[in-house]
């Protein structure tokens, strides 16, 4: 029986890409509903197996609450959650299985592991900077993916991103701290998404970069996550869980 997918934010760029990906995926998945702001979300979710949501934090949480009431599992790629909103998402995941990742790209999630390993192996002699670029319409900064990369680097180095992350530099900042993880943000045009983690040592530097030329890779990763979450018990999962199950 085909996996029935409901897609939130259907008229947005990512929503349209998801609809196309489901249509091209073959008989193992089917589009149960595609909805947007102002639609009857409860009706759209009735009978669905998995919700895929790349909207905004408040909308995602409202959709997820309705999904949990109906036993509809979810794949969430929304970014920009506050700590309190993350707690609410965690609470909803105690009722129904949720895959949550700031980036559904398989390549980005492999990059996270590489960044963590590089940070651990290179050690404190290499300064860490995260540079990201997105289209002019993106509303949160740094991107969720950039923050995830910073967290991976911090974990590898034994640091704390909240304590050691530097998210803005302006004026007389003084010398760079030895344990800082810096962030730089670019917004412009129609850039889909570019992320680089720079390890700058004395006399050399290493750059780990992922560039997205299309949102299709996010859509394909989302369908992979949907197939995974459809068979999972309640809990909050990440793309690492999805890839490990492949």
C-alpha positions in Angstrom: 0.0 0.0 0.0 1.3 3.4 -0.9 2.6 5.7 1.8 0.1 8.7 2.0 1.9 12.0 2.2 0.4 15.3 3.3 2.5 18.4 2.4 2.3 21.7 4.2 3.1 25.0 2.5 2.1 23.6 -0.8 2.2 26.9 -2.8 5.8 27.8 -1.6 8.9 26.9 -3.5 9.8 24.0 -1.3 6.1 22.8 -1.1 5.9 22.7 -4.9 9.2 20.8 -5.1 7.9 18.2 -2.6 4.7 17.8 -4.6 6.7 17.1 -7.7 9.0 14.7 -5.9 6.0 12.7 -4.6 4.5 12.6 -8.1 7.8 11.3 -9.5 8.6 8.8 -6.7 6.6 5.9 -8.1 3.8 3.8 -6.6 5.3 3.4 -3.1 4.2 6.9 -2.1 1.1 9.0 -3.0 0.0 12.6 -2.4 -2.8 12.5 0.1 -3.1 16.3 0.5 -1.3 19.5 -0.2 -2.4 22.5 1.9 -1.5 26.0 2.7 -2.4 28.9 5.0 -6.2 29.2 5.3 -6.9 25.6 4.3 -8.6 23.1 6.6 -5.5 21.4 8.0 -7.4 18.9 10.1 -9.3 17.6 7.0 -6.0 17.5 5.0 -4.4 15.3 7.7 -7.2 12.9 8.2 -6.1 9.6 6.7 -2.6 10.7 6.0 0.4 8.6 7.0 3.1 11.2 7.1 3.1 15.1 7.2 6.1 16.9 5.6 6.4 20.5 6.8 8.8 23.2 5.7 6.8 26.2 6.8 7.4 28.6 9.7 7.8 27.6 13.4 4.3 28.6 14.7 2.6 27.1 11.7 4.6 23.9 11.9 3.8 23.5 15.6 0.1 24.0 15.0 0.2 21.4 12.1 2.2 19.0 14.2 -0.3 19.2 17.1 -3.1 18.3 14.8 -1.0 15.5 13.3 -0.2 14.1 16.7 -3.9 14.0 17.6 -4.5 11.8 14.5 -1.4 9.6 14.8 0.1 11.1 11.7 3.9 10.9 11.8 5.9 13.9 10.6 9.0 15.1 8.8 9.9 18.7 9.8 12.5 20.8 7.9 11.4 24.1 9.3 14.1 26.3 10.8 14.2 29.3 13.1 12.7 27.6 16.2 13.3 29.4 19.5 14.4 27.2 22.5 10.9 27.2 23.8 9.5 26.2 20.5 12.0 23.4 20.3 10.7 22.1 23.7 7.2 22.2 22.3 8.3 20.1 19.3 10.0 17.7 21.6 6.8 17.3 23.6 4.8 16.6 20.5 7.4 14.0 19.4 6.6 12.1 22.6 3.1 11.4 21.1 4.1 10.7 17.5 7.3 9.9 15.6 9.0 13.1 14.1 12.1 13.4 12.0 13.4 16.9 12.6 16.4 18.3 10.7 17.4 21.8 9.7 18.5 20.3 6.4 17.2 17.2 4.7 19.9 16.9 2.2 21.8 13.6 2.4 25.0 15.4 1.5 24.7 18.0 4.2 24.1 15.3 6.8 27.2 13.5 5.7 29.0 16.9 6.0 27.9 17.2 9.6 29.9 14.0 10.4 32.9 15.2 8.5 32.9 18.5 10.3 32.7 16.9 13.7 35.6 14.5 12.9 37.7 17.3 11.4 37.2 19.5 14.5 38.3 16.6 16.7 41.3 15.6 14.7 42.6 19.1 13.9 42.4 20.4 17.5 42.6 23.9 18.9 45.4 25.0 16.5 42.8 25.6 13.8 40.2 28.4 14.1 36.7 27.5 13.0 34.4 29.7 10.9 31.0 28.9 9.4 30.0 30.8 6.3 26.5 30.4 4.8 24.6 32.0 1.9 20.9 31.9 1.0 18.4 33.7 -1.1 17.1 37.2 -0.2 13.7 35.8 1.1 15.2 33.7 3.9 14.0 35.2 7.2 16.3 33.5 9.8 20.0 33.9 10.3 22.3 32.1 10.7 20.6 29.3 8.8 19.5 26.2 10.7 22.1 24.2 8.8 24.9 26.7 9.7 23.9 26.3 13.4 23.9 22.5 13.0 27.4 22.7 11.5 28.5 24.9 14.3 27.1 22.4 16.8 29.0 19.5 15.1 32.2 21.5 15.2 31.7 22.3 18.8 31.0 18.7 19.7 34.2 17.6 17.9 36.3 20.2 19.7 34.6 19.8 23.1 33.2 23.3 23.1 29.7 24.7 23.7 28.1 26.6 20.8 26.0 28.9 23.1 29.1 29.8 25.0 31.7 29.9 22.2 29.7 30.9 19.1 30.3 34.4 17.7 27.4 35.5 15.6 28.3 39.1 14.8 31.5 41.2 14.5 31.5 44.9 14.2 33.9 47.7 15.3 36.9 47.2 17.5 36.4 43.5 18.4 39.9 42.7 19.6 41.7 39.5 18.8 39.9 36.4 17.9 39.4 34.1 20.9 41.1 30.7 20.7 37.9 28.7 21.2 35.5 30.9 19.1 33.3 29.4 16.4 32.5 32.3 14.1 29.5 32.7 11.8 29.2 34.9 8.6 25.9 35.3 6.8 25.2 36.2 3.1 21.7 37.0 1.8 21.0 37.7 -1.9 19.4 36.8 -5.1 18.1 33.3 -5.5 21.0 31.3 -3.8 19.5 28.0 -2.8 22.0 27.3 -0.1 25.7 27.3 0.4 27.6 26.3 3.6 31.3 26.2 4.2 33.1 25.3 7.4 36.6 26.8 7.4 39.4 25.4 9.6 42.2 28.0 9.5 45.5 26.9 10.9 49.0 28.4 10.6 50.2 28.1 7.1 47.2 26.1 5.8 43.4 26.0 5.9 40.8 23.3 5.2 37.4 24.1 3.8 34.5 21.7 3.8 31.7 23.0 1.5 28.3 22.0 0.4 26.4 23.8 -2.3 22.8 23.2 -3.3 21.9 24.0 -6.9 18.3 22.9 -6.5 15.8 22.1 -3.7 15.3 18.7 -5.3 17.9 17.2 -2.9 16.0 18.5 0.1 12.8 16.9 -1.4 14.5 13.6 -2.0 15.9 13.5 1.5 12.5 14.4 2.9 10.9 11.4 1.1 13.7 9.2 2.5 12.9 10.5 6.0 9.1 9.9 5.4 9.7 6.3 4.5 11.8 5.9 7.7 9.5 7.7 10.1 6.4 5.8 8.9 7.5 2.7 10.8 8.9 4.3 13.9 7.5 4.6 17.4 7.0 8.0 19.0 10.2 10.0 19.5 12.3 12.7 18.0 14.6 11.5 15.2 17.3 13.2 13.1 18.6 12.5 9.6 21.5 10.6 11.2 18.9 8.0 12.2 17.4 8.0 8.7 20.8 7.4 7.1 21.8 4.8 9.6 18.7 2.8 8.8 19.4 2.7 5.0 
